[in-house]
Amino acid sequence: MTRRGWLKSAVGLAATSAVRSEPLPAQEPARPKLYIVLWFDTEDYILPQSDDAAKRIAAFLTSQRVRATFKVVGEKGRTLERRGRSDVIGALREHEIGYHSNTHSQHPTVAPGFDDLKRIFGQTPTCYGQPGNSWAPECHGALEKWGVRVYLDEAQHVGLDGKPFWYGGLLNIFNLPDGVKLRPSDDWSNLDKAKADFQEIYSRATSAAPGGLLSLYFHPCEFIHQAFWDAVNFSNGANPAPADWKLPPMVPAEKSEQHFKYLENLVVYMKSFPDAQFVTASEVLKLHPDSAKMRPFTLTDIQEIAPASAGGATFYTGPDYALTAGEILVVLNKFVAGIVRKRSAEAILLDRTVLGPGSAAPELRSPMEFSWSEFERALLDTADQLERTHQVPVAVWFGSTAVPPESYLAAVAQVCTTLISRSEPPAKVTVAPSKLVAAKYVAEDTP
């Protein structure tokens, strides 16, 4: 699964549907809400005072009946145990626990620490977010195997118009820039502006269905220090031994108090809005479920999905579900393979996450034409590969000719249209250069 952008939108906020024999009485539609996921990267295991900062924040939020998500570094959890800080562990336990890597900036960073958090806090971490800017799509596949369904962080590697999206089998609350507007300035003097910005965000989100999601983060350590604990010790690739770690400098007590009051006043202010609701990472998952998973895709669905790939591989948004380009490939390829294998028409289920290609695809410079028998063989090979690996192939092979998956997808989509309209396959199939249109939502690599 590479950074190429095999992603899909999260379709609105969750809606339920049922078949009823009698009409329901008229009801007023639910008012749009602004859901706020408030999260804390709880990571500093060097400065002991950061333990009390995390405790104070957690206790305050509990007193306000606001459940937040604390993404804890594995070593931070173990350090709390070693220091005998059961009070801090208990305060954080009132909230939802996420995973924020094992050691954050001390290499290696994403080593096992997940199970330690599960043992220490008595709950399975519900989400993950990368340490610093070390985002990598390979994490999504591992996280799904762990049962983690939410990627919660803030950065610009990949994003979808400032909204949550599904990628790599996880709901990504990622690259939602509205929350950044509410972050403190360097001197933490912008509370009034943050309140004004929140009011604008709230008005915009609640003015029309389905509402909106605000992702806002802090670090408990930033309320008490002058410089981040890892910047003091691990900047520019440094990896000193624990005996050589330095304590980050702290801010004066009155300045620290100003920092805490910034968060506390902002939370109370946000709570005062009638259609603002705080949610945890797992609760966001309930709002934005993957409604394509285990959904039966019928002939009517395929008639609507196939044309979406004519202009290039991208995600498709249906009336109540969304598909990644990889999922479109699976659905359409299964449909044509079923016809080739002369199987009775049956709905197609997506029962697994479909990952993107593992590396860059070969380039197709000009259209190529294949006989139906050549296409048929490539199609069945691809069907078997998708069923076996649950991953879009790097290339689809027509004999010794490698074709990029986006070009193959466009060709399969055209074959679907032909089969539905004519009830027979074309004599020849043209495979032309095509683009992964969804790649525009992925940032280019920087030096």
C-alpha positions in Angstrom: 0.0 0.0 0.0 1.8 3.1 -1.1 1.1 6.8 -0.7 -0.7 7.0 -4.1 -4.1 7.8 -2.7 -6.4 4.7 -2.8 -8.9 6.3 -0.5 -12.6 7.1 -0.2 -14.7 9.7 1.5 -16.6 9.1 4.7 -20.2 9.4 3.7 -21.9 12.0 5.9 -22.8 11.1 9.4 -24.2 7.6 10.2 -27.8 7.0 9.3 -29.9 3.9 10.0 -32.5 2.5 7.7 -35.1 -0.3 8.2 -37.9 -1.8 6.1 -41.3 -1.0 7.7 -44.8 -2.0 6.7 -46.4 1.1 8.0 -45.4 4.7 7.5 -43.8 6.4 10.5 -45.4 9.5 11.9 -43.9 12.8 10.7 -40.9 13.8 12.7 -38.7 16.8 12.7 -35.3 16.0 11.2 -32.4 16.0 13.7 -30.5 19.2 13.8 -27.0 19.2 12.4 -24.3 18.9 15.1 -20.7 19.8 15.4 -18.9 16.8 16.9 -15.6 17.6 18.6 -13.0 15.0 19.1 -10.5 16.4 21.7 -7.3 14.4 21.9 -4.0 14.6 23.7 -0.7 13.2 22.6 0.6 12.0 26.0 4.2 11.3 25.3 6.8 12.9 27.6 8.4 10.2 29.7 11.4 12.3 30.7 10.0 15.3 32.6 8.2 14.0 35.7 6.0 17.1 36.0 4.3 16.1 32.7 2.6 13.3 34.7 0.8 15.8 36.8 -0.1 17.9 33.7 -1.8 14.9 32.2 -3.6 14.2 35.5 -4.9 17.7 35.8 -6.2 17.8 32.3 -7.9 14.4 32.6 -9.5 15.3 36.0 -10.7 18.6 34.7 -12.4 17.0 31.7 -13.9 14.4 33.8 -15.4 17.1 36.1 -16.9 18.7 32.9 -18.3 15.3 31.8 -16.2 15.5 28.6 -14.5 12.3 27.5 -11.4 12.9 25.5 -9.0 10.6 23.8 -5.5 10.3 25.3 -3.0 8.8 22.8 -0.3 7.5 25.0 3.2 6.5 24.1 4.1 2.9 25.3 7.1 4.1 27.3 5.0 6.8 28.9 2.6 4.2 30.2 5.5 2.0 31.5 7.1 5.1 33.1 3.9 5.9 35.0 4.0 2.3 36.3 7.6 2.6 37.4 7.0 5.9 39.1 4.0 4.4 41.0 1.7 7.0 39.5 -1.5 5.0 39.8 -3.3 8.3 40.3 -2.4 9.5 36.8 -3.2 6.1 35.3 -6.6 6.2 37.0 -7.3 9.7 35.8 -6.5 8.9 32.2 -8.5 5.6 32.5 -11.7 7.7 32.7 -11.1 8.6 29.1 -10.4 6.7 25.9 -6.9 5.5 25.3 -5.2 5.6 21.9 -1.7 4.4 20.9 1.0 6.9 20.0 4.0 4.6 19.2 6.3 2.9 21.7 9.0 5.4 22.3 8.0 8.3 20.1 11.4 9.9 19.2 13.8 7.4 20.7 14.5 4.9 17.9 13.0 2.5 17.0 9.7 4.4 17.6 7.0 2.0 16.5 8.1 -1.1 18.3 5.6 -3.0 20.5 4.0 -0.9 23.2 0.3 -1.5 22.3 -0.1 -4.5 24.6 1.5 -2.6 27.5 -1.1 0.2 27.2 -3.9 -2.4 27.1 -2.6 -4.0 30.3 -1.8 -0.7 32.1 -5.0 1.1 31.4 -7.4 -1.9 31.2 -8.7 -1.0 27.8 -7.7 -1.7 24.2 -6.4 1.4 22.5 -8.9 2.5 19.9 -6.8 4.6 17.6 -3.3 5.5 16.5 -1.4 8.5 15.4 2.2 8.8 14.3 5.0 10.4 16.3 6.0 13.7 14.8 5.7 13.6 11.0 6.6 10.0 10.6 3.4 9.0 8.7 3.6 5.8 6.6 0.7 3.9 5.0 2.1 0.6 6.0 0.9 1.3 9.6 -2.7 1.0 8.4 -2.4 -2.6 7.5 -0.8 -3.5 10.8 -3.3 -1.5 12.8 -6.3 -3.2 11.2 -4.8 -6.6 12.2 -4.6 -5.3 15.8 -8.3 -4.3 15.6 -7.6 -0.6 15.6 -10.1 1.1 13.2 -9.3 4.8 13.6 -6.2 6.8 12.6 -6.3 10.0 14.6 -3.7 12.7 14.1 -3.1 16.0 12.3 -0.7 16.5 9.4 -0.8 17.2 5.7 0.4 13.9 4.2 -3.1 12.9 2.9 -6.5 14.6 3.3 -9.9 14.9 1.8 -11.3 18.4 1.7 -11.0 18.8 5.5 -13.3 15.8 6.3 -12.7 12.3 7.7 -12.1 9.6 5.1 -11.5 5.9 4.9 -8.0 4.7 3.8 -6.2 1.4 4.3 -9.1 -0.1 6.3 -9.2 2.7 8.9 -11.3 5.8 9.4 -8.8 8.7 9.2 -9.4 11.7 11.3 -6.5 13.5 9.7 -5.8 16.8 8.0 -8.8 18.5 9.4 -7.4 22.1 9.5 -10.3 23.7 11.4 -8.9 22.4 14.7 -5.5 24.0 14.1 -7.2 27.4 14.2 -8.1 26.8 17.9 -4.5 25.9 18.9 -2.7 28.3 21.2 -0.3 30.8 19.8 3.3 30.8 21.0 2.5 33.0 24.0 -1.0 31.4 24.6 -2.7 34.8 24.3 -5.2 34.1 21.5 -8.1 32.7 23.6 -10.5 35.3 22.4 -9.6 34.7 18.8 -9.9 30.9 19.3 -13.4 31.4 20.7 -14.3 33.6 17.7 -12.9 31.0 15.3 -14.9 28.3 17.1 -18.1 30.3 16.7 -17.5 30.5 12.9 -16.7 26.8 12.7 -19.8 25.9 14.7 -22.1 28.1 12.6 -20.8 26.7 9.4 -21.1 23.0 10.6 -24.6 23.3 12.0 -26.1 25.4 9.2 -26.7 22.3 7.0 -26.9 18.5 7.3 -25.1 16.3 8.1 -23.1 18.6 10.4 -19.4 18.5 10.9 -16.4 17.2 12.8 -13.8 19.2 14.6 -10.5 17.6 15.6 -8.5 19.5 18.3 -5.3 18.3 19.9 -2.9 19.3 22.7 0.1 17.7 24.5 0.0 17.6 28.3 3.7 18.5 28.4 3.2 21.7 26.4 1.3 23.2 29.3 4.4 23.2 31.5 7.6 23.3 29.4 9.5 25.8 27.3 10.7 23.2 24.7 9.5 19.7 23.8 11.1 16.9 25.7 12.1 15.1 22.5 13.5 18.3 20.8 15.9 18.7 23.7 17.1 15.1 23.4 16.5 13.7 20.0 16.6 16.5 17.4 18.3 16.0 14.1 18.6 12.2 14.5 20.3 12.2 17.9 19.7 9.1 20.0 21.4 9.5 23.3 21.4 6.8 26.0 18.9 7.3 28.8 21.7 8.3 31.2 22.4 11.3 29.0 18.8 12.5 28.6 18.2 16.1 29.6 15.1 17.6 31.3 13.4 20.2 29.2 13.2 23.6 30.8 9.9 24.5 32.4 7.8 27.7 32.2 7.2 29.7 35.4 4.2 28.6 37.4 2.0 31.6 36.5 2.7 31.0 32.8 1.8 27.3 33.2 -1.4 28.3 34.9 -2.3 30.6 31.9 -1.8 27.6 29.6 -4.2 25.4 31.6 -6.8 28.1 31.8 -6.6 28.5 28.0 -7.8 24.9 27.6 -10.2 25.0 30.5 -11.9 28.2 29.3 -12.1 27.0 25.7 -13.7 23.7 26.7 -16.3 25.4 28.8 -17.0 27.8 26.0 -17.4 25.0 23.4 -19.7 23.1 25.8 -22.0 26.1 25.9 -23.2 25.7 22.3 -26.3 23.6 22.2 -25.4 21.5 19.1 -21.7 21.0 20.0 -21.0 17.4 21.2 -17.7 16.0 22.4 -16.9 12.5 21.1 -14.0 10.0 21.4 -12.2 8.3 18.6 -14.4 5.2 18.8 -17.6 7.3 18.8 -16.5 9.0 15.6 -16.2 5.6 14.1 -19.9 5.0 14.9 -20.7 8.3 13.2 -18.8 7.4 10.0 -19.0 3.6 9.5 -17.7 1.9 6.4 -21.1 1.2 4.9 -19.5 -0.4 1.8 -18.2 -3.3 3.9 -20.5 -6.4 3.6 -22.9 -4.4 1.4 -24.4 -6.5 -1.5 -23.6 -4.8 -4.8 -26.2 -5.5 -7.4 -26.3 -5.1 -11.1 -28.0 -1.7 -10.7 -25.1 -0.6 -8.4 -22.5 -1.8 -11.0 -24.3 0.2 -13.7 -23.8 3.3 -11.6 -20.3 2.5 -10.4 -18.6 1.5 -13.7 -18.8 4.9 -15.4 -17.2 6.6 -12.4 -13.8 5.1 -13.5 -14.0 6.2 -17.1 -12.0 9.4 -16.4 -9.5 7.8 -14.1 -9.2 5.8 -10.9 -10.7 7.6 -7.9 -13.1 6.9 -5.1 -16.8 6.7 -5.8 -19.5 8.1 -3.5 -22.9 6.4 -3.8 -26.2 7.3 -2.0 -25.2 5.7 1.3 -21.7 4.3 0.8 -18.3 5.1 -0.7 -15.7 2.9 -2.5 -12.0 3.3 -3.0 -10.5 2.8 -6.4 -9.3 -0.5 -5.2 -12.7 -1.5 -4.0 -14.2 -0.5 -7.3 -11.6 -2.7 -9.0 -12.7 -5.7 -6.8 -16.4 -5.2 -7.4 -16.1 -4.7 -11.2 -13.6 -7.5 -11.6 -15.7 -9.9 -9.6 -18.7 -9.0 -11.7 -17.0 -9.7 -15.0 -15.2 -12.8 -13.7 -18.6 -14.2 -12.6 -19.9 -13.8 -16.1 -16.7 -15.5 -17.6 -17.0 -18.4 -15.2 -20.7 -18.7 -16.0 -21.8 -18.4 -12.4 -25.3 -17.4 -11.6 -25.8 -13.7 -11.0 -25.4 -12.9 -7.3 -24.7 -9.8 -5.3 -21.0 -9.0 -4.7 -19.9 -8.6 -1.1 -16.8 -6.6 0.0 -15.7 -8.6 3.0 -12.1 -7.4 3.3 -10.2 -4.2 3.2 -8.5 -3.8 -0.2 -5.1 -2.2 0.1 -3.4 -0.1 -2.6 -0.4 -1.3 -4.6 2.9 -2.0 -2.8 5.1 0.0 -5.1 5.0 2.3 -8.2 3.2 0.9 -11.2 4.7 0.6 -14.7 4.0 3.4 -17.1 1.7 2.9 -20.0 2.6 5.4 -22.7 0.1 4.6 -25.4 -3.2 2.6 -25.8 -2.8 -1.2 -26.3 -5.4 -3.5 -27.8 -6.0 -7.1 -26.6 -8.2 -9.8 -27.8 -11.1 -10.9 -25.6 -9.3 -14.2 -24.8 -6.2 -12.3 -23.7 -8.2 -10.0 -21.6 -10.2 -12.9 -20.1 -7.0 -14.6 -18.9 -5.6 -11.4 -17.3 -9.0 -10.8 -15.7 -9.2 -14.2 -14.1 -5.5 -14.0 -12.9 -6.3 -10.6 -11.3 -9.5 -12.0 -9.7 -7.4 -14.8 -8.1 -4.7 -12.4 -7.0 -7.2 -10.0 -5.4 -8.9 -12.9 -3.6 -5.6 -14.1 -2.3 -3.8 -10.9 -1.3 -6.7 -8.4 -0.8 -4.3 -5.8 -2.4 -4.4 -4.0 -5.8 -1.6 -5.5 -7.9 1.3 -3.3 -8.9 0.7 -4.4 -12.5 -1.8 -6.6 -14.4 0.0 -8.9 -16.8 -1.2 -9.6 -20.4 1.4 -12.2 -21.2 4.7 -10.4 -20.9 3.1 -6.9 -21.0 2.6 -5.1 -17.7 -0.3 -2.7 -17.4 -0.7 -0.3 -14.5 -3.8 -1.0 -12.3 -5.5 2.3 -13.0 -5.4 1.6 -16.8 -6.7 -1.9 -16.2 -9.5 -0.6 -14.0 -10.7 1.8 -16.7 -10.7 -1.1 -19.2 -12.7 -3.3 -16.8 -15.2 -0.5 -16.3 -15.7 -0.3 -20.0 -16.1 -4.0 -20.3 -18.8 -3.9 -17.6 -20.7 -1.3 -19.6 -20.5 -3.4 -22.7 -21.6 -6.6 -21.1 -24.6 -4.9 -19.5 -25.7 -3.2 -22.6 -25.0 -5.9 -25.2 -25.1 -9.1 -23.1 -21.9 -10.3 -24.8 -18.2 -9.4 -24.4 -16.4 -7.2 -26.9 -14.1 -8.9 -29.5 -11.2 -6.6 -28.5 -10.5 -4.5 -25.4 -8.4 -1.3 -25.5 -6.3 -0.5 -22.4 -5.3 3.1 -22.5 -3.1 5.3 -20.3 -5.1 6.5 -17.2 -4.5 8.4 -14.0 -5.1 7.7 -10.4 -7.2 10.8 -9.9 -7.3 10.4 -6.1 -3.6 10.9 -5.9 -4.3 14.7 -5.9 -5.3 14.3 -2.3 -1.8 13.0 -1.3 1.0 15.4 -0.6 4.2 15.2 -2.7 7.2 13.9 -0.9 9.6 16.7 0.3 13.4 16.6 0.3 
